Amino acid sequence: MSTQAKFFSRKSAASRSARMVEAISGCKWSLTVYQLLAAGINRPGAMVRSVEGLSTKVLNECLRKNQRFGIIERIAYHETPPRVEYVLTPFGAKVVRIVDELQKLHGEIASR
């Protein structure tokens, strides 16, 4: 119960919703990765450069985890130098829509 008290002490509605989903997924950076992918930032190096505090090691763990869940897909291009990109799967797009709806719902609840 003390975890919930800490969880719900966040100030912004979007932040609380994001923290709830992150706690469920167990990956602090998953929602950030979804936002980056939705914004068209799909290469790991660009992701790391776009987010302060995100390391390559942690990003790779997060990407692998979300791949296993079927939320994102890894596309490897056989080029020199090698190029890898990540995209949301159709299932991942649904997850993002659900997260967006949860944020809207939380905003409605917080404004009461």
C-alpha positions as CSV (number, residue, x, y, z in Angstrom):
1,M,0.0,0.0,0.0
2,S,2.9,2.4,0.7
3,T,3.9,1.9,-3.0
4,Q,0.5,3.2,-4.1
5,A,0.8,6.2,-1.8
6,K,4.1,7.1,-3.4
7,F,2.7,6.4,-6.9
8,F,-0.3,8.7,-6.4
9,S,1.7,11.5,-5.0
10,R,2.9,12.5,-8.5
11,K,1.6,16.0,-9.5
12,S,0.6,15.8,-13.1
13,A,-2.1,13.5,-14.4
14,A,-0.1,12.4,-17.4
15,S,2.9,11.6,-15.3
16,R,0.8,9.5,-12.9
17,S,-0.8,7.6,-15.7
18,A,2.6,7.0,-17.3
19,R,4.0,5.8,-14.0
20,M,1.2,3.4,-13.6
21,V,1.7,1.8,-17.0
22,E,5.5,1.7,-16.5
23,A,5.0,0.0,-13.2
24,I,2.9,-2.7,-14.9
25,S,5.4,-3.2,-17.8
26,G,8.3,-2.9,-15.4
27,C,10.3,-0.8,-17.8
28,K,10.8,2.9,-16.9
29,W,11.5,3.9,-20.5
30,S,8.8,2.0,-22.4
31,L,6.4,4.9,-22.8
32,T,9.2,7.2,-23.8
33,V,10.2,4.7,-26.5
34,Y,6.6,4.5,-27.7
35,Q,6.5,8.3,-27.9
36,L,9.7,8.4,-29.9
37,L,8.5,5.8,-32.3
38,A,5.2,7.6,-32.8
39,A,7.2,10.8,-33.5
40,G,9.2,9.0,-36.2
41,I,12.4,8.6,-34.2
42,N,13.1,4.9,-34.8
43,R,16.9,4.4,-34.8
44,P,18.5,3.5,-31.4
45,G,21.2,6.2,-31.7
46,A,18.7,8.9,-32.4
47,M,16.6,7.7,-29.4
48,V,19.5,7.9,-27.0
49,R,20.4,11.4,-28.3
50,S,16.8,12.5,-27.9
51,V,16.3,11.6,-24.3
52,E,18.4,12.8,-21.5
53,G,19.4,10.0,-19.1
54,L,18.7,7.2,-21.5
55,S,21.7,5.0,-22.0
56,T,22.3,2.6,-24.9
57,K,22.4,-0.4,-22.6
58,V,19.1,0.4,-21.0
59,L,17.5,1.3,-24.3
60,N,18.5,-2.0,-25.8
61,E,17.0,-3.9,-22.8
62,C,13.8,-2.0,-23.2
63,L,13.6,-2.6,-26.9
64,R,14.2,-6.3,-26.5
65,K,11.5,-6.5,-23.8
66,N,9.0,-4.7,-26.0
67,Q,9.9,-6.9,-28.9
68,R,9.2,-10.0,-26.9
69,F,5.8,-8.6,-26.0
70,G,5.1,-8.0,-29.7
71,I,4.7,-4.2,-29.2
72,I,7.6,-3.2,-31.4
73,E,9.4,-4.8,-34.4
74,R,13.1,-4.7,-35.2
75,I,14.0,-4.1,-38.8
76,A,17.6,-4.8,-39.7
77,Y,18.9,-3.5,-43.1
78,H,21.7,-5.4,-44.6
79,E,23.8,-2.3,-45.5
80,T,27.3,-1.1,-44.8
81,P,27.3,0.4,-42.2
82,P,24.6,-1.8,-40.7
83,R,21.3,0.0,-39.9
84,V,18.6,-1.0,-37.5
85,E,15.2,0.6,-37.0
86,Y,12.3,-0.1,-34.7
87,V,8.6,0.4,-35.5
88,L,5.4,-0.2,-33.6
89,T,3.5,-3.3,-34.6
90,P,-0.2,-3.2,-35.1
91,F,-0.6,-4.5,-31.6
92,G,1.9,-1.8,-30.4
93,A,-0.3,0.8,-32.0
94,K,-3.2,-0.5,-30.0
95,V,-1.2,-0.3,-26.8
96,V,-0.3,3.3,-27.6
97,R,-3.9,4.2,-28.2
98,I,-4.9,2.6,-24.9
99,V,-2.2,4.5,-23.1
100,D,-3.4,7.7,-24.7
101,E,-7.0,6.9,-23.6
102,L,-5.8,6.2,-20.1
103,Q,-4.1,9.6,-20.0
104,K,-7.3,11.3,-21.2
105,L,-9.3,9.4,-18.6
106,H,-6.9,10.3,-15.8
107,G,-7.1,13.9,-16.9
108,E,-10.9,13.8,-16.6
109,I,-10.7,12.3,-13.2
110,A,-8.1,14.8,-12.0
111,S,-10.1,17.8,-13.2
112,R,-13.1,16.8,-11.0
